[in-house]
Amino acid sequence: WLCLLKMLATSITLGCGTVGGVFAPVFVIGGLFGGAFGYGIHMIAPWAIPQGGLFVMLGAMVVFGCVVKTKWAGLMIFADLSGSYTDLLVPALIAGGVAHLISRRLNPKSIYAD
């Protein structure tokens, strides 16, 4: 519920023109969705995903990249924050590339575009 409420609150503030920030809420929403997905799959098949927590960072990175329409900025931010370039690199490249293609197809403009 927290993720949906955060999305609603961010949408309302953005729609009213009283933007309380987009940068941080994007990370929170992406992290919540990614964590729910990663831990959900881990509970179903722990052999498939040994670390559900990795999906928190992947989710935040992918949602940031989709909203801002950047290919690699999210990857660089989270690789630097985590200090782990090798564990994050291949899954992030795959997830970020697929998400970027889908995001561009659905809406080619960034949230920061006029």
Beta strands, then each sheet from edge to edge (+ up, - down):
end
